[in-house]
């Protein structure tokens, strides 16, 4: 999953341990659906209340 997502493996492992990514644990293995990272990003997206001006 780390290679396909471009996210560091450590970040994915931390999110798995914290229960932030949808997964199934089978013994020592974590199985993630293909959509797990997309769902995480969508659920944690920040929507600014005011337009950002620069």
Kinemage of the C-alpha trace (Angstrom):
@kinemage 1
@onewidth
@group {chain A} dominant
@subgroup {mainchain}
@vectorlist {calphas} color= white
{ca unk a 1} P 0.000 0.000 0.000
{ca unk a 2} L 2.848 2.409 0.772
{ca unk a 3} L 4.357 2.078 -2.705
{ca unk a 4} L 1.024 2.543 -4.475
{ca unk a 5} L -0.050 5.496 -2.334
{ca unk a 6} L 3.304 7.288 -2.214
{ca unk a 7} L 2.956 7.599 1.571
{ca unk a 8} L 5.784 6.514 3.876
{ca unk a 9} L 5.299 3.029 5.317
{ca unk a 10} L 5.707 4.375 8.855
{ca unk a 11} L 2.784 6.773 8.415
{ca unk a 12} L 0.538 3.974 7.181
{ca unk a 13} L 1.567 1.747 10.094
{ca unk a 14} L 0.807 4.538 12.601
{ca unk a 15} L -2.617 5.116 11.067
{ca unk a 16} L -3.328 1.380 11.185
{ca unk a 17} L -2.333 1.105 14.849
{ca unk a 18} L -4.462 4.115 15.766
{ca unk a 19} L -7.480 2.682 13.928
{ca unk a 20} L -7.594 5.606 11.495
{ca unk a 21} L -7.433 3.465 8.340
{ca unk a 22} L -10.112 0.925 7.525
{ca unk a 23} L -8.552 -2.550 7.615
{ca unk a 24} L -8.829 -6.184 8.672
{ca unk a 25} L -6.129 -7.687 10.851
{ca unk a 26} L -5.293 -11.340 10.313
{ca unk a 27} L -2.598 -12.364 12.776
{ca unk a 28} L 0.397 -10.146 12.040
{ca unk a 29} L -0.988 -8.983 8.683
{ca unk a 30} L -3.096 -5.913 7.993
{ca unk a 31} L -5.329 -6.083 4.933
{ca unk a 32} L -6.505 -2.755 3.542
{ca unk a 33} L -9.104 -2.155 0.858
{ca unk a 34} L -7.810 -0.209 -2.135
{ca unk a 35} L -9.977 2.728 -1.070
{ca unk a 36} L -8.634 2.995 2.521
{ca unk a 37} L -6.257 5.925 1.971
{ca unk a 38} L -8.701 7.800 -0.257
{ca unk a 39} L -11.364 7.413 2.462
{ca unk a 40} L -8.947 8.646 5.137
{ca unk a 41} L -8.072 11.761 3.132
{ca unk a 42} L -11.738 12.474 2.306
{ca unk a 43} L -12.765 12.108 5.959
{ca unk a 44} L -9.961 14.380 7.179
{ca unk a 45} L -10.120 17.055 4.482
{ca unk a 46} L -9.932 20.635 5.768
{ca unk a 47} L -12.474 23.011 4.242
{ca unk a 48} L -11.582 26.640 4.947
{ca unk a 49} L -14.482 28.803 6.103
{ca unk a 50} L -13.132 31.868 4.326
{ca unk a 51} L -11.435 32.081 0.927
{ca unk a 52} L -7.662 32.112 1.080
{ca unk a 53} L -6.179 35.263 -0.418
{ca unk a 54} L -2.592 35.697 -1.311
